[in-house]
Amino acid sequence: MPAFNANSFSDRMDAGAKARAAELERARKRAEVMKATAGERMAERVKIAADREERRAARDAAKKAEQDRIEAEKRAEAERLEAERLAAEEAKRLADEEYEAAKKWLAEEEKRKLVKLLADQKAMRDAKYAARKHRQR
């Protein structure tokens, strides 16, 4: 069987009011402590925000430097490829000139050989006719 509760309604109401008043007093004390340290906390928040912004700026600067380095490498590679292309074109042009010069020289050499062959054939023919004429006399 439950024990008899001698607390009356007014006792319970007073206990509740005292508990609320005690809680309110604790809250006020916490608020006063919070007000006293509000400047420190605000300064710490500002410092944290400034540090965060500084780190963000450092990251952005590092990212920009990396992008600039990559762009410089791309430009250098493009310039190197362009120089190689120009060198290859120049080498091809020189090779074509040499080929044309060799082709021209061979053609002239063939002409000289043909002229010499024709001259030799004419000389042999003339010698043959001269020998025949000499025999007939």
Secondary structure, DSSP 8 states (H G I E B T S, - for coil): --------HHHHHHHHHHHHHHHHHHHHHHHHHHHHHHHHHHHHHHHHHHHHHHHHHHHHHHHHHHHHHHHHHHHHHHHHHHHHHHHHHHHHHHHHHHHHHHHHHHHHHHHHHHHHHHHHHHHHHHHHHHHHHHHH-
